[in-house]
């Protein structure tokens, strides 16, 4: 077997033939000895397999094909199992990276010596490009990961869940596995585990991932039952903090924020789906302490969206 690669880039793709040339060309422009690219075709039924095969003749790709789609979370796990690098990072099939970006990532984590490094990114919407900074202001210094969770009152690193915005030591591979079967919000329990269970991290002022927003076949743009997996994801988050009262307020506030957004945009769902969403949200919230729920309610108009879903005791306390 060849020497251990320095870096493995894990790239799950499904039906993104339109965007694949940009992504694969950007990987080719970042190629170095010791960099491996693991591409997982998650059951594509467009020309994605042909595009991958064409590029595999010109650049070194490790390719894996799931004949039956398993979803982004599980496809990433397939890539994690196949990756051999000392460091790991992710990229999605409809995004791309700038020249030299992967070398910057490796140099950053090598120099800092921590478990993982998080970075900024550039969001692309048609012709607009906007740099989005990771919430932590302290840059290029090693930090304790739990410091990236609180306070509940402001945006913190657990509100920046993008798996591809960072680089991770292979030693924490079990922590950065995704929950199989989640088809949306799969990065939410992931980012909480990352900050709860690791020992050290840093944020670097590197912005090399170009993230396409509002891609037509993205699951975020499709209203089906998989969209309701956000409730499963936040149930996992709330379970992960159940015995940590200092972290619970942040997790509940985050849950409320996403739940309110889903209610505000629920016109895209069928009546039956909206009914299921409300019932499942009620079950999830009923498992939490009423006082903690009331304390975490947002002060703006989202409060009235969430309040009817609270258990009776929480509504009583809020009205008192």
C-alpha positions in Angstrom: 0.0 0.0 0.0 1.2 3.5 -0.8 2.2 6.0 1.9 -0.5 7.6 4.0 -1.9 10.7 2.3 -1.5 14.0 4.0 -5.1 15.0 3.2 -8.3 13.3 2.1 -11.0 15.4 0.5 -14.4 13.6 0.8 -16.8 14.6 -1.9 -20.4 13.2 -2.0 -22.3 13.9 -5.2 -25.7 13.2 -6.6 -27.2 14.5 -9.8 -24.9 17.5 -10.1 -23.5 16.9 -13.6 -24.1 20.6 -14.4 -21.7 21.7 -11.6 -19.2 18.8 -11.4 -16.7 20.3 -14.0 -16.2 23.4 -11.8 -15.7 21.3 -8.7 -13.4 18.7 -10.2 -11.4 21.3 -12.1 -10.9 23.2 -8.8 -9.6 20.0 -7.2 -7.2 19.4 -10.0 -5.9 22.9 -9.6 -5.2 22.1 -5.9 -3.6 18.7 -6.5 -0.3 17.9 -4.7 1.5 14.7 -3.9 -0.2 13.4 -0.7 -3.6 14.8 -1.5 -6.3 12.2 -2.2 -9.8 12.9 -3.5 -12.6 10.5 -2.5 -15.7 11.0 -4.7 -18.9 9.2 -3.7 -21.6 9.0 -6.4 -24.7 8.6 -4.3 -26.9 6.8 -6.9 -27.0 9.6 -9.5 -29.3 9.0 -12.4 -28.1 11.9 -14.6 -24.8 12.1 -16.4 -22.8 12.5 -13.2 -21.1 9.1 -13.5 -19.9 9.9 -17.0 -18.5 13.3 -15.9 -16.6 11.6 -13.0 -15.3 8.9 -15.3 -14.1 11.5 -17.8 -12.2 13.4 -15.1 -10.8 10.2 -13.5 -8.8 9.7 -16.8 -7.1 13.0 -16.2 -6.6 13.2 -12.4 -6.3 10.9 -9.5 -9.7 10.1 -8.0 -10.9 7.4 -5.7 -14.4 6.8 -6.8 -17.2 4.9 -5.0 -20.7 4.3 -6.4 -23.8 3.8 -4.2 -26.3 2.1 -6.6 -29.1 3.0 -4.2 -28.9 6.6 -2.8 -28.3 6.8 0.9 -28.3 10.6 1.4 -25.7 13.1 2.2 -25.0 12.1 5.7 -24.5 8.4 5.0 -22.5 9.2 1.8 -20.1 11.3 3.7 -19.7 8.3 6.1 -18.8 6.1 3.2 -16.1 8.6 2.3 -14.9 8.7 5.9 -14.5 4.9 5.9 -12.5 5.0 2.6 -10.3 8.1 3.5 -6.7 7.3 4.4 -5.4 10.8 5.0 -3.8 12.3 8.1 -6.3 15.1 7.8 -9.8 15.1 6.4 -12.0 17.7 4.8 -15.3 17.8 2.9 -16.6 19.4 -0.3 -20.0 19.2 -1.9 -20.5 18.4 -5.6 -22.1 21.8 -6.5 -19.4 23.9 -4.8 -15.8 24.6 -5.7 -12.5 25.8 -4.1 -10.0 28.4 -4.9 -6.4 27.7 -6.0 -4.1 26.9 -3.1 -6.9 26.5 -0.6 -6.2 22.9 0.4 -2.5 23.7 1.0 -3.6 26.6 3.3 -5.8 24.2 5.3 -3.0 21.7 5.8 -0.5 24.4 6.7 -2.9 25.9 9.2 -3.7 22.7 11.1 0.0 21.6 10.9 1.1 24.9 12.5 -1.6 25.1 15.2 -1.5 21.4 16.2 -5.1 21.2 17.2 -7.9 18.7 16.6 -9.6 20.8 13.9 -9.6 24.2 12.2 -12.6 26.0 11.0 -12.5 28.6 8.2 -14.6 31.2 6.5 -16.4 30.7 3.1 -17.8 32.6 0.2 -21.5 32.2 -0.7 -22.4 32.4 -4.3 -25.9 33.4 -5.6 -26.0 33.9 -9.3 -23.4 36.7 -9.8 -23.2 37.8 -6.1 -20.3 36.6 -3.9 -20.3 37.4 -0.2 -17.7 36.3 2.3 -19.3 34.7 5.4 -17.0 34.7 8.5 -17.1 32.0 11.1 -18.5 33.5 14.3 -15.4 33.2 16.5 -13.4 36.5 16.3 -10.2 35.0 17.8 -8.1 33.8 14.9 -5.1 31.5 14.6 -5.0 30.7 18.3 -5.8 27.3 19.8 -9.1 27.3 21.8 -11.2 25.0 23.9 -14.0 23.7 21.7 -16.8 24.2 24.3 -16.0 27.9 24.3 -17.5 27.8 20.8 -21.0 26.8 22.0 -22.1 29.5 24.5 -23.4 32.1 25.2 -27.0 31.4 24.2 -27.7 35.0 23.5 -25.5 35.4 20.4 -24.3 33.6 17.3 -21.5 31.1 18.1 -19.6 28.4 16.3 -22.4 25.8 16.7 -24.5 28.2 14.5 -21.9 27.7 11.7 -22.4 24.0 11.0 -20.9 23.7 7.5 -18.8 20.5 7.5 -16.8 21.7 4.4 -15.7 24.8 6.2 -12.7 23.2 8.0 -10.1 20.5 8.3 -10.0 17.7 10.9 -7.5 15.3 12.2 -8.2 11.7 11.3 -7.9 10.8 15.0 -11.3 12.4 15.6 -13.0 10.5 12.7 -15.5 8.7 14.9 -16.6 12.1 16.3 -17.1 13.6 12.9 -19.2 10.8 11.5 -22.7 11.8 10.6 -26.0 10.3 11.8 -27.0 7.8 9.2 -30.5 8.4 7.7 -30.7 12.1 8.3 -31.5 13.8 5.0 -31.6 17.4 6.2 -30.0 19.3 9.1 -27.4 16.4 9.3 -24.8 19.0 10.2 -26.6 20.1 13.4 -25.9 17.2 15.8 -22.5 16.9 14.0 -21.3 20.4 14.9 -22.5 20.0 18.5 -20.6 16.7 18.9 -17.5 18.3 17.4 -17.5 21.1 20.0 -18.6 18.8 22.9 -16.2 15.9 22.4 -12.9 17.2 21.1 -10.0 18.8 22.9 -8.8 21.7 20.9 -9.6 23.8 17.8 -8.9 27.1 16.1 -10.4 29.4 13.5 -8.3 30.6 10.6 -9.0 33.6 8.3 -9.1 31.4 5.2 -11.9 31.7 2.7 -11.5 29.3 -0.2 -14.8 27.4 -0.5 -17.3 28.8 -2.9 -20.7 27.7 -1.7 -23.6 27.8 -4.2 -26.9 28.9 -2.6 -30.3 27.9 -3.8 -29.3 25.1 -6.2 -32.5 23.8 -7.8 -32.1 20.1 -7.0 -30.7 20.8 -3.5 -32.9 19.1 -0.8 -33.3 22.5 0.8 -35.3 23.5 -2.3 -37.5 20.4 -2.3 -40.5 19.9 0.0 -40.9 16.3 0.8 -40.9 14.2 4.0 -37.1 14.3 4.2 -37.3 18.0 5.1 -38.9 17.0 8.3 -35.7 15.3 9.4 -34.7 18.7 11.0 -36.9 17.5 13.9 -34.8 14.3 14.2 -31.6 16.3 14.0 -32.6 18.7 16.8 -33.9 15.8 18.9 -30.4 14.4 18.7 -28.9 17.8 19.7 -31.3 18.2 22.7 -30.4 14.6 23.8 -26.7 15.4 23.6 -27.1 18.3 26.0 -29.7 16.8 28.3 -27.3 16.3 31.1 -25.5 19.6 30.5 -27.6 22.5 31.9 -25.1 25.1 30.9 -25.4 24.1 27.2 -29.2 23.4 27.1 -30.3 27.0 26.7 -28.2 27.4 23.6 -29.6 24.2 22.1 -33.2 25.1 22.8 -32.8 28.6 21.3 -31.2 27.1 18.2 -34.1 24.6 18.0 -36.6 27.4 18.3 -34.9 29.5 15.5 -35.0 26.6 13.0 -38.5 25.6 14.0 -39.8 29.1 13.5 -38.1 29.3 10.1 -39.7 26.0 9.1 -43.2 27.2 10.2 -42.7 30.5 8.4 -41.9 28.7 5.1 -44.3 25.8 5.6 -46.5 26.8 2.7 -44.2 24.6 0.5 -45.4 21.6 2.5 -48.7 19.7 2.0 -51.4 20.0 4.7 -50.6 16.5 5.9 -46.8 17.3 6.2 -47.6 20.5 8.1 -49.7 18.5 10.5 -47.0 15.9 11.0 -44.4 18.6 11.6 -46.4 20.3 14.3 -47.2 17.0 16.1 -43.5 15.9 16.0 -42.4 19.3 17.2 -44.8 19.1 20.1 -43.5 15.7 21.1 -39.9 16.9 20.9 -40.6 20.0 23.1 -42.7 18.0 25.6 -39.5 16.2 26.7 -37.8 19.5 27.9 -38.2 21.3 31.2 -41.0 23.9 30.9 -39.0 26.6 32.6 -36.1 26.1 30.2 -38.5 26.3 27.2 -40.0 29.6 28.4 -36.6 31.1 29.2 -35.4 30.4 25.6 -38.5 31.8 23.8 -37.5 34.4 21.2 -38.6 38.0 22.1 -39.8 38.8 18.5 -42.7 37.6 16.4 -41.3 34.0 16.3 -42.5 33.6 19.9 -46.1 33.5 18.7 -45.3 30.9 16.1 -43.7 28.6 18.7 -45.9 29.1 21.7 -48.8 27.0 20.5 -46.4 24.0 20.2 -45.2 24.2 23.8 -46.5 21.8 26.4 -49.3 23.1 28.6 -47.2 23.8 31.7 -44.8 25.9 29.6 -47.6 27.9 28.1 -49.0 28.5 31.6 -45.6 29.8 32.8 -45.2 32.0 29.8 -48.7 33.6 30.4 -48.0 34.1 34.1 
